[in-house]
Amino acid sequence: MNEPFQLEKTLWTDADFDMMSWHDSTIHGFCFDKEFKLYLDIDYIFRWVKTKSGKRFKFWISACTLVFENVYDFKMEEGNPSDLVILAIERNNPKVPKNAEFIQKDIEYDWLIETLQGEMTFTSIGFKQYVRSPPILISTQMLELSLRGDISFDTTMSK
């Protein structure tokens, strides 16, 4: 259990969607930019590890920036935005983007981010998830701000 976690890669994309799970990942903040990108600052849980007793878990977690591209029709249910924990991320309804020629992408999806406080829905061509720090093993499902480097939408790995 104390063996270091071997991070497979520092950039994950929608091509990796079927092997990823955001269950119990905390969203610390989100924002949009003028390029129609949605940025989420999250604690991504790479692996759940049973403790020796088998009754509890520890978690290999990294601070990550999850960026959805070419986002439109964003909606968010009301809820307490200070406690956003992801239950699941789903994609449905694949279709050709309205601006496919301009963005050079052949497919977009309707996305659902289900949280404990409600849902975010939007349409997007996909995502990139940037790992900002090496995973650490802790007994909670959320990194303290001092461990994760505060709130950030950076897309580079820290040293």
Rosetta constraint file for C-alpha pairs under 8 A:
AtomPair CA 1 CA 49 HARMONIC 7.26 0.50
AtomPair CA 1 CA 51 HARMONIC 7.84 0.50
AtomPair CA 5 CA 60 HARMONIC 7.26 0.50
AtomPair CA 5 CA 135 HARMONIC 6.84 0.50
AtomPair CA 5 CA 136 HARMONIC 7.82 0.50
AtomPair CA 7 CA 134 HARMONIC 7.48 0.50
AtomPair CA 7 CA 135 HARMONIC 7.47 0.50
AtomPair CA 10 CA 130 HARMONIC 5.92 0.50
AtomPair CA 10 CA 131 HARMONIC 4.91 0.50
AtomPair CA 10 CA 132 HARMONIC 7.72 0.50
AtomPair CA 10 CA 157 HARMONIC 7.57 0.50
AtomPair CA 11 CA 128 HARMONIC 6.74 0.50
AtomPair CA 11 CA 129 HARMONIC 5.68 0.50
AtomPair CA 11 CA 130 HARMONIC 4.88 0.50
AtomPair CA 11 CA 131 HARMONIC 6.37 0.50
AtomPair CA 12 CA 16 HARMONIC 6.29 0.50
AtomPair CA 12 CA 128 HARMONIC 5.63 0.50
AtomPair CA 12 CA 129 HARMONIC 4.92 0.50
AtomPair CA 12 CA 130 HARMONIC 6.60 0.50
AtomPair CA 13 CA 17 HARMONIC 6.96 0.50
AtomPair CA 13 CA 126 HARMONIC 7.47 0.50
AtomPair CA 13 CA 127 HARMONIC 5.51 0.50
AtomPair CA 13 CA 128 HARMONIC 4.39 0.50
AtomPair CA 13 CA 129 HARMONIC 6.10 0.50
AtomPair CA 14 CA 126 HARMONIC 5.46 0.50
AtomPair CA 14 CA 127 HARMONIC 5.35 0.50
AtomPair CA 14 CA 128 HARMONIC 6.70 0.50
AtomPair CA 16 CA 20 HARMONIC 6.50 0.50
AtomPair CA 17 CA 21 HARMONIC 7.99 0.50
AtomPair CA 21 CA 88 HARMONIC 7.17 0.50
AtomPair CA 21 CA 89 HARMONIC 7.63 0.50
AtomPair CA 22 CA 44 HARMONIC 6.55 0.50
AtomPair CA 22 CA 45 HARMONIC 7.05 0.50
AtomPair CA 22 CA 86 HARMONIC 6.24 0.50
AtomPair CA 22 CA 87 HARMONIC 6.98 0.50
AtomPair CA 22 CA 88 HARMONIC 5.97 0.50
AtomPair CA 22 CA 89 HARMONIC 6.72 0.50
AtomPair CA 23 CA 45 HARMONIC 7.89 0.50
AtomPair CA 23 CA 85 HARMONIC 7.97 0.50
AtomPair CA 23 CA 86 HARMONIC 5.52 0.50
AtomPair CA 23 CA 87 HARMONIC 4.68 0.50
AtomPair CA 23 CA 88 HARMONIC 5.42 0.50
AtomPair CA 24 CA 45 HARMONIC 7.57 0.50
AtomPair CA 24 CA 85 HARMONIC 5.63 0.50
AtomPair CA 24 CA 86 HARMONIC 5.27 0.50
AtomPair CA 24 CA 87 HARMONIC 5.78 0.50
AtomPair CA 24 CA 141 HARMONIC 6.90 0.50
AtomPair CA 25 CA 42 HARMONIC 6.49 0.50
AtomPair CA 25 CA 43 HARMONIC 5.41 0.50
AtomPair CA 25 CA 44 HARMONIC 5.27 0.50
AtomPair CA 25 CA 45 HARMONIC 6.16 0.50
AtomPair CA 25 CA 85 HARMONIC 5.64 0.50
AtomPair CA 25 CA 86 HARMONIC 5.32 0.50
AtomPair CA 25 CA 87 HARMONIC 7.73 0.50
AtomPair CA 25 CA 141 HARMONIC 7.11 0.50
AtomPair CA 25 CA 142 HARMONIC 7.38 0.50
AtomPair CA 26 CA 42 HARMONIC 5.43 0.50
AtomPair CA 26 CA 43 HARMONIC 5.35 0.50
AtomPair CA 26 CA 44 HARMONIC 7.44 0.50
AtomPair CA 26 CA 83 HARMONIC 7.88 0.50
AtomPair CA 26 CA 84 HARMONIC 5.96 0.50
AtomPair CA 26 CA 85 HARMONIC 4.41 0.50
AtomPair CA 26 CA 86 HARMONIC 6.24 0.50
AtomPair CA 26 CA 141 HARMONIC 7.75 0.50
AtomPair CA 26 CA 142 HARMONIC 6.32 0.50
AtomPair CA 27 CA 40 HARMONIC 6.55 0.50
AtomPair CA 27 CA 41 HARMONIC 5.76 0.50
AtomPair CA 27 CA 42 HARMONIC 4.48 0.50
AtomPair CA 27 CA 43 HARMONIC 6.82 0.50
AtomPair CA 27 CA 83 HARMONIC 7.85 0.50
AtomPair CA 27 CA 84 HARMONIC 5.33 0.50
AtomPair CA 27 CA 85 HARMONIC 6.01 0.50
AtomPair CA 27 CA 86 HARMONIC 7.26 0.50
AtomPair CA 28 CA 40 HARMONIC 7.54 0.50
AtomPair CA 28 CA 41 HARMONIC 5.42 0.50
AtomPair CA 28 CA 42 HARMONIC 5.78 0.50
AtomPair CA 28 CA 43 HARMONIC 7.85 0.50
AtomPair CA 28 CA 82 HARMONIC 7.78 0.50
AtomPair CA 28 CA 84 HARMONIC 7.33 0.50
AtomPair CA 28 CA 151 HARMONIC 6.58 0.50
AtomPair CA 29 CA 40 HARMONIC 5.88 0.50
AtomPair CA 29 CA 41 HARMONIC 5.25 0.50
AtomPair CA 29 CA 42 HARMONIC 7.51 0.50
AtomPair CA 29 CA 151 HARMONIC 6.89 0.50
AtomPair CA 30 CA 38 HARMONIC 7.11 0.50
AtomPair CA 30 CA 39 HARMONIC 5.35 0.50
AtomPair CA 30 CA 40 HARMONIC 4.39 0.50
AtomPair CA 30 CA 41 HARMONIC 6.18 0.50
AtomPair CA 31 CA 38 HARMONIC 5.90 0.50
AtomPair CA 31 CA 39 HARMONIC 5.31 0.50
AtomPair CA 31 CA 40 HARMONIC 6.83 0.50
AtomPair CA 32 CA 36 HARMONIC 6.64 0.50
AtomPair CA 32 CA 37 HARMONIC 5.55 0.50
AtomPair CA 32 CA 38 HARMONIC 4.65 0.50
AtomPair CA 32 CA 39 HARMONIC 6.11 0.50
AtomPair CA 33 CA 37 HARMONIC 5.53 0.50
AtomPair CA 33 CA 38 HARMONIC 6.91 0.50
AtomPair CA 35 CA 70 HARMONIC 7.26 0.50
AtomPair CA 36 CA 69 HARMONIC 6.45 0.50
AtomPair CA 36 CA 70 HARMONIC 4.97 0.50
AtomPair CA 36 CA 71 HARMONIC 5.23 0.50
AtomPair CA 36 CA 72 HARMONIC 7.20 0.50
AtomPair CA 37 CA 67 HARMONIC 6.48 0.50
AtomPair CA 37 CA 68 HARMONIC 5.57 0.50
AtomPair CA 37 CA 69 HARMONIC 4.67 0.50
AtomPair CA 37 CA 70 HARMONIC 5.79 0.50
AtomPair CA 37 CA 71 HARMONIC 5.81 0.50
AtomPair CA 38 CA 67 HARMONIC 5.56 0.50
AtomPair CA 38 CA 68 HARMONIC 5.10 0.50
AtomPair CA 38 CA 69 HARMONIC 6.68 0.50
AtomPair CA 38 CA 71 HARMONIC 6.65 0.50
AtomPair CA 39 CA 65 HARMONIC 6.64 0.50
AtomPair CA 39 CA 66 HARMONIC 5.79 0.50
AtomPair CA 39 CA 67 HARMONIC 4.59 0.50
AtomPair CA 39 CA 68 HARMONIC 6.65 0.50
AtomPair CA 39 CA 153 HARMONIC 6.48 0.50
AtomPair CA 40 CA 65 HARMONIC 5.67 0.50
AtomPair CA 40 CA 66 HARMONIC 5.06 0.50
AtomPair CA 40 CA 67 HARMONIC 6.38 0.50
AtomPair CA 40 CA 153 HARMONIC 7.01 0.50
AtomPair CA 41 CA 63 HARMONIC 7.37 0.50
AtomPair CA 41 CA 64 HARMONIC 6.10 0.50
AtomPair CA 41 CA 65 HARMONIC 4.86 0.50
AtomPair CA 41 CA 66 HARMONIC 6.55 0.50
AtomPair CA 41 CA 151 HARMONIC 6.76 0.50
AtomPair CA 41 CA 152 HARMONIC 6.14 0.50
AtomPair CA 41 CA 153 HARMONIC 5.84 0.50
AtomPair CA 42 CA 63 HARMONIC 5.94 0.50
AtomPair CA 42 CA 64 HARMONIC 5.35 0.50
AtomPair CA 42 CA 65 HARMONIC 6.19 0.50
AtomPair CA 42 CA 66 HARMONIC 7.15 0.50
AtomPair CA 43 CA 61 HARMONIC 6.27 0.50
AtomPair CA 43 CA 62 HARMONIC 5.59 0.50
AtomPair CA 43 CA 63 HARMONIC 4.69 0.50
AtomPair CA 43 CA 64 HARMONIC 6.03 0.50
AtomPair CA 43 CA 141 HARMONIC 7.98 0.50
AtomPair CA 43 CA 142 HARMONIC 6.23 0.50
AtomPair CA 43 CA 143 HARMONIC 6.63 0.50
AtomPair CA 44 CA 61 HARMONIC 5.52 0.50
AtomPair CA 44 CA 62 HARMONIC 5.46 0.50
AtomPair CA 44 CA 63 HARMONIC 6.36 0.50
AtomPair CA 44 CA 64 HARMONIC 6.31 0.50
AtomPair CA 45 CA 59 HARMONIC 6.43 0.50
AtomPair CA 45 CA 60 HARMONIC 5.82 0.50
AtomPair CA 45 CA 61 HARMONIC 4.51 0.50
AtomPair CA 45 CA 62 HARMONIC 6.79 0.50
AtomPair CA 45 CA 141 HARMONIC 7.33 0.50
AtomPair CA 46 CA 59 HARMONIC 7.48 0.50
AtomPair CA 46 CA 60 HARMONIC 5.49 0.50
AtomPair CA 46 CA 61 HARMONIC 5.84 0.50
AtomPair CA 46 CA 62 HARMONIC 7.61 0.50
AtomPair CA 46 CA 135 HARMONIC 7.67 0.50
AtomPair CA 47 CA 59 HARMONIC 5.83 0.50
AtomPair CA 47 CA 60 HARMONIC 5.20 0.50
AtomPair CA 47 CA 61 HARMONIC 7.48 0.50
AtomPair CA 48 CA 57 HARMONIC 6.29 0.50
AtomPair CA 48 CA 58 HARMONIC 6.01 0.50
AtomPair CA 48 CA 59 HARMONIC 4.78 0.50
AtomPair CA 48 CA 60 HARMONIC 6.62 0.50
AtomPair CA 49 CA 57 HARMONIC 5.31 0.50
AtomPair CA 49 CA 58 HARMONIC 5.12 0.50
AtomPair CA 49 CA 59 HARMONIC 5.98 0.50
AtomPair CA 49 CA 60 HARMONIC 7.80 0.50
AtomPair CA 50 CA 54 HARMONIC 5.42 0.50
AtomPair CA 50 CA 55 HARMONIC 7.22 0.50
AtomPair CA 50 CA 56 HARMONIC 5.93 0.50
AtomPair CA 50 CA 57 HARMONIC 4.45 0.50
AtomPair CA 50 CA 58 HARMONIC 6.38 0.50
AtomPair CA 51 CA 55 HARMONIC 6.85 0.50
AtomPair CA 51 CA 56 HARMONIC 5.61 0.50
AtomPair CA 51 CA 57 HARMONIC 5.44 0.50
AtomPair CA 51 CA 58 HARMONIC 6.66 0.50
AtomPair CA 57 CA 139 HARMONIC 6.63 0.50
AtomPair CA 58 CA 137 HARMONIC 6.44 0.50
AtomPair CA 58 CA 138 HARMONIC 5.49 0.50
AtomPair CA 58 CA 139 HARMONIC 4.36 0.50
AtomPair CA 58 CA 140 HARMONIC 6.75 0.50
AtomPair CA 59 CA 136 HARMONIC 7.74 0.50
AtomPair CA 59 CA 137 HARMONIC 5.33 0.50
AtomPair CA 59 CA 138 HARMONIC 5.42 0.50
AtomPair CA 59 CA 139 HARMONIC 6.14 0.50
AtomPair CA 59 CA 140 HARMONIC 6.85 0.50
AtomPair CA 59 CA 141 HARMONIC 6.44 0.50
AtomPair CA 60 CA 135 HARMONIC 5.47 0.50
AtomPair CA 60 CA 136 HARMONIC 5.22 0.50
AtomPair CA 60 CA 137 HARMONIC 4.48 0.50
AtomPair CA 60 CA 138 HARMONIC 6.68 0.50
AtomPair CA 61 CA 135 HARMONIC 4.82 0.50
AtomPair CA 61 CA 136 HARMONIC 5.47 0.50
AtomPair CA 61 CA 137 HARMONIC 6.55 0.50
AtomPair CA 61 CA 138 HARMONIC 7.55 0.50
AtomPair CA 61 CA 141 HARMONIC 7.56 0.50
AtomPair CA 61 CA 142 HARMONIC 7.75 0.50
AtomPair CA 61 CA 143 HARMONIC 7.46 0.50
AtomPair CA 62 CA 131 HARMONIC 6.67 0.50
AtomPair CA 62 CA 132 HARMONIC 7.08 0.50
AtomPair CA 62 CA 133 HARMONIC 5.65 0.50
AtomPair CA 62 CA 134 HARMONIC 5.99 0.50
AtomPair CA 62 CA 135 HARMONIC 4.44 0.50
AtomPair CA 62 CA 136 HARMONIC 6.61 0.50
AtomPair CA 62 CA 143 HARMONIC 7.94 0.50
AtomPair CA 62 CA 148 HARMONIC 7.58 0.50
AtomPair CA 63 CA 131 HARMONIC 6.38 0.50
AtomPair CA 63 CA 132 HARMONIC 5.56 0.50
AtomPair CA 63 CA 133 HARMONIC 5.78 0.50
AtomPair CA 63 CA 135 HARMONIC 7.91 0.50
AtomPair CA 63 CA 143 HARMONIC 7.70 0.50
AtomPair CA 63 CA 148 HARMONIC 5.69 0.50
AtomPair CA 64 CA 129 HARMONIC 6.60 0.50
AtomPair CA 64 CA 130 HARMONIC 5.44 0.50
AtomPair CA 64 CA 131 HARMONIC 4.51 0.50
AtomPair CA 64 CA 132 HARMONIC 5.22 0.50
AtomPair CA 64 CA 133 HARMONIC 7.39 0.50
AtomPair CA 65 CA 129 HARMONIC 5.63 0.50
AtomPair CA 65 CA 130 HARMONIC 5.13 0.50
AtomPair CA 65 CA 131 HARMONIC 6.68 0.50
AtomPair CA 65 CA 132 HARMONIC 7.15 0.50
AtomPair CA 65 CA 152 HARMONIC 7.63 0.50
AtomPair CA 65 CA 153 HARMONIC 5.66 0.50
AtomPair CA 65 CA 154 HARMONIC 6.64 0.50
AtomPair CA 65 CA 155 HARMONIC 6.24 0.50
AtomPair CA 66 CA 127 HARMONIC 6.89 0.50
AtomPair CA 66 CA 128 HARMONIC 5.96 0.50
AtomPair CA 66 CA 129 HARMONIC 4.29 0.50
AtomPair CA 66 CA 130 HARMONIC 6.37 0.50
AtomPair CA 67 CA 127 HARMONIC 5.33 0.50
AtomPair CA 67 CA 128 HARMONIC 5.28 0.50
AtomPair CA 67 CA 129 HARMONIC 6.13 0.50
AtomPair CA 68 CA 124 HARMONIC 6.43 0.50
AtomPair CA 68 CA 125 HARMONIC 7.50 0.50
AtomPair CA 68 CA 126 HARMONIC 5.66 0.50
AtomPair CA 68 CA 127 HARMONIC 4.23 0.50
AtomPair CA 68 CA 128 HARMONIC 6.64 0.50
AtomPair CA 69 CA 124 HARMONIC 5.78 0.50
AtomPair CA 69 CA 125 HARMONIC 5.92 0.50
AtomPair CA 69 CA 126 HARMONIC 5.81 0.50
AtomPair CA 69 CA 127 HARMONIC 5.93 0.50
AtomPair CA 70 CA 123 HARMONIC 7.88 0.50
AtomPair CA 70 CA 124 HARMONIC 5.33 0.50
AtomPair CA 70 CA 125 HARMONIC 6.05 0.50
AtomPair CA 70 CA 126 HARMONIC 7.98 0.50
AtomPair CA 71 CA 122 HARMONIC 6.55 0.50
AtomPair CA 71 CA 123 HARMONIC 5.56 0.50
AtomPair CA 71 CA 124 HARMONIC 4.61 0.50
AtomPair CA 71 CA 125 HARMONIC 7.48 0.50
AtomPair CA 72 CA 122 HARMONIC 5.91 0.50
AtomPair CA 72 CA 123 HARMONIC 5.43 0.50
AtomPair CA 72 CA 124 HARMONIC 6.78 0.50
AtomPair CA 73 CA 121 HARMONIC 7.58 0.50
AtomPair CA 73 CA 122 HARMONIC 5.04 0.50
AtomPair CA 73 CA 123 HARMONIC 6.10 0.50
AtomPair CA 74 CA 120 HARMONIC 7.11 0.50
AtomPair CA 74 CA 121 HARMONIC 5.66 0.50
AtomPair CA 74 CA 122 HARMONIC 4.27 0.50
AtomPair CA 74 CA 123 HARMONIC 7.17 0.50
AtomPair CA 75 CA 120 HARMONIC 5.65 0.50
AtomPair CA 75 CA 121 HARMONIC 5.25 0.50
AtomPair CA 75 CA 122 HARMONIC 6.37 0.50
AtomPair CA 76 CA 118 HARMONIC 7.40 0.50
AtomPair CA 76 CA 119 HARMONIC 5.73 0.50
AtomPair CA 76 CA 120 HARMONIC 4.41 0.50
AtomPair CA 76 CA 121 HARMONIC 6.49 0.50
AtomPair CA 77 CA 117 HARMONIC 7.99 0.50
AtomPair CA 77 CA 118 HARMONIC 5.32 0.50
AtomPair CA 77 CA 119 HARMONIC 5.43 0.50
AtomPair CA 77 CA 120 HARMONIC 6.59 0.50
AtomPair CA 78 CA 117 HARMONIC 7.67 0.50
AtomPair CA 78 CA 118 HARMONIC 6.74 0.50
AtomPair CA 79 CA 117 HARMONIC 5.05 0.50
AtomPair CA 79 CA 118 HARMONIC 6.13 0.50
AtomPair CA 80 CA 84 HARMONIC 7.48 0.50
AtomPair CA 80 CA 117 HARMONIC 6.12 0.50
AtomPair CA 81 CA 117 HARMONIC 7.38 0.50
AtomPair CA 83 CA 116 HARMONIC 7.77 0.50
AtomPair CA 83 CA 117 HARMONIC 7.12 0.50
AtomPair CA 84 CA 115 HARMONIC 5.99 0.50
AtomPair CA 84 CA 116 HARMONIC 6.40 0.50
AtomPair CA 84 CA 117 HARMONIC 6.25 0.50
AtomPair CA 85 CA 115 HARMONIC 5.25 0.50
AtomPair CA 85 CA 116 HARMONIC 5.67 0.50
AtomPair CA 85 CA 117 HARMONIC 7.67 0.50
AtomPair CA 86 CA 113 HARMONIC 6.89 0.50
AtomPair CA 86 CA 114 HARMONIC 5.90 0.50
AtomPair CA 86 CA 115 HARMONIC 4.29 0.50
AtomPair CA 86 CA 116 HARMONIC 6.63 0.50
AtomPair CA 87 CA 113 HARMONIC 7.71 0.50
AtomPair CA 87 CA 114 HARMONIC 5.45 0.50
AtomPair CA 87 CA 115 HARMONIC 5.11 0.50
AtomPair CA 87 CA 116 HARMONIC 6.63 0.50
AtomPair CA 88 CA 112 HARMONIC 7.98 0.50
AtomPair CA 88 CA 113 HARMONIC 6.05 0.50
AtomPair CA 88 CA 114 HARMONIC 5.31 0.50
AtomPair CA 88 CA 115 HARMONIC 7.15 0.50
AtomPair CA 89 CA 111 HARMONIC 7.23 0.50
AtomPair CA 89 CA 112 HARMONIC 5.65 0.50
AtomPair CA 89 CA 113 HARMONIC 4.56 0.50
AtomPair CA 89 CA 114 HARMONIC 6.26 0.50
AtomPair CA 90 CA 111 HARMONIC 5.74 0.50
AtomPair CA 90 CA 112 HARMONIC 5.15 0.50
AtomPair CA 90 CA 113 HARMONIC 6.60 0.50
AtomPair CA 91 CA 109 HARMONIC 5.85 0.50
AtomPair CA 91 CA 110 HARMONIC 5.63 0.50
AtomPair CA 91 CA 111 HARMONIC 4.53 0.50
AtomPair CA 91 CA 112 HARMONIC 6.38 0.50
AtomPair CA 92 CA 109 HARMONIC 5.59 0.50
AtomPair CA 92 CA 110 HARMONIC 5.24 0.50
AtomPair CA 92 CA 111 HARMONIC 6.51 0.50
AtomPair CA 93 CA 109 HARMONIC 5.56 0.50
AtomPair CA 93 CA 110 HARMONIC 5.84 0.50
AtomPair CA 94 CA 107 HARMONIC 6.21 0.50
AtomPair CA 94 CA 108 HARMONIC 5.61 0.50
AtomPair CA 94 CA 109 HARMONIC 4.71 0.50
AtomPair CA 94 CA 110 HARMONIC 7.25 0.50
AtomPair CA 95 CA 107 HARMONIC 5.36 0.50
AtomPair CA 95 CA 108 HARMONIC 5.51 0.50
AtomPair CA 95 CA 109 HARMONIC 6.51 0.50
AtomPair CA 96 CA 100 HARMONIC 6.69 0.50
AtomPair CA 96 CA 106 HARMONIC 5.55 0.50
AtomPair CA 96 CA 107 HARMONIC 4.68 0.50
AtomPair CA 96 CA 108 HARMONIC 6.12 0.50
AtomPair CA 97 CA 105 HARMONIC 7.30 0.50
AtomPair CA 97 CA 106 HARMONIC 6.64 0.50
AtomPair CA 97 CA 107 HARMONIC 5.85 0.50
AtomPair CA 97 CA 108 HARMONIC 5.62 0.50
AtomPair CA 97 CA 125 HARMONIC 7.61 0.50
AtomPair CA 99 CA 103 HARMONIC 6.25 0.50
AtomPair CA 100 CA 104 HARMONIC 5.51 0.50
AtomPair CA 100 CA 105 HARMONIC 5.39 0.50
AtomPair CA 100 CA 106 HARMONIC 6.02 0.50
AtomPair CA 100 CA 107 HARMONIC 7.88 0.50
AtomPair CA 101 CA 105 HARMONIC 7.38 0.50
AtomPair CA 105 CA 125 HARMONIC 7.22 0.50
AtomPair CA 107 CA 125 HARMONIC 6.17 0.50
AtomPair CA 108 CA 123 HARMONIC 6.89 0.50
AtomPair CA 108 CA 124 HARMONIC 5.45 0.50
AtomPair CA 108 CA 125 HARMONIC 4.03 0.50
AtomPair CA 108 CA 126 HARMONIC 6.87 0.50
AtomPair CA 109 CA 123 HARMONIC 5.62 0.50
AtomPair CA 109 CA 124 HARMONIC 5.67 0.50
AtomPair CA 109 CA 125 HARMONIC 6.17 0.50
AtomPair CA 109 CA 126 HARMONIC 7.49 0.50
AtomPair CA 110 CA 121 HARMONIC 7.23 0.50
AtomPair CA 110 CA 122 HARMONIC 5.84 0.50
AtomPair CA 110 CA 123 HARMONIC 4.42 0.50
AtomPair CA 110 CA 124 HARMONIC 6.62 0.50
AtomPair CA 111 CA 121 HARMONIC 5.54 0.50
AtomPair CA 111 CA 122 HARMONIC 5.38 0.50
AtomPair CA 111 CA 123 HARMONIC 5.80 0.50
AtomPair CA 111 CA 124 HARMONIC 7.04 0.50
AtomPair CA 112 CA 119 HARMONIC 6.78 0.50
AtomPair CA 112 CA 120 HARMONIC 5.81 0.50
AtomPair CA 112 CA 121 HARMONIC 4.64 0.50
AtomPair CA 112 CA 122 HARMONIC 6.91 0.50
AtomPair CA 113 CA 119 HARMONIC 5.64 0.50
AtomPair CA 113 CA 120 HARMONIC 5.05 0.50
AtomPair CA 113 CA 121 HARMONIC 6.38 0.50
AtomPair CA 114 CA 118 HARMONIC 6.18 0.50
AtomPair CA 114 CA 119 HARMONIC 4.59 0.50
AtomPair CA 114 CA 120 HARMONIC 6.56 0.50
AtomPair CA 115 CA 119 HARMONIC 5.80 0.50
AtomPair CA 130 CA 155 HARMONIC 5.43 0.50
AtomPair CA 130 CA 156 HARMONIC 6.85 0.50
AtomPair CA 130 CA 157 HARMONIC 7.68 0.50
AtomPair CA 131 CA 155 HARMONIC 7.49 0.50
AtomPair CA 131 CA 156 HARMONIC 7.32 0.50
AtomPair CA 131 CA 157 HARMONIC 6.17 0.50
AtomPair CA 132 CA 154 HARMONIC 7.38 0.50
AtomPair CA 132 CA 155 HARMONIC 6.66 0.50
AtomPair CA 132 CA 156 HARMONIC 5.63 0.50
AtomPair CA 132 CA 157 HARMONIC 4.02 0.50
AtomPair CA 132 CA 158 HARMONIC 5.64 0.50
AtomPair CA 133 CA 148 HARMONIC 7.50 0.50
AtomPair CA 133 CA 157 HARMONIC 5.58 0.50
AtomPair CA 133 CA 158 HARMONIC 5.51 0.50
AtomPair CA 133 CA 159 HARMONIC 7.37 0.50
AtomPair CA 143 CA 147 HARMONIC 6.17 0.50
AtomPair CA 143 CA 148 HARMONIC 6.04 0.50
AtomPair CA 144 CA 148 HARMONIC 6.39 0.50
AtomPair CA 145 CA 149 HARMONIC 5.90 0.50
AtomPair CA 145 CA 150 HARMONIC 4.63 0.50
AtomPair CA 145 CA 151 HARMONIC 7.30 0.50
AtomPair CA 146 CA 150 HARMONIC 6.22 0.50
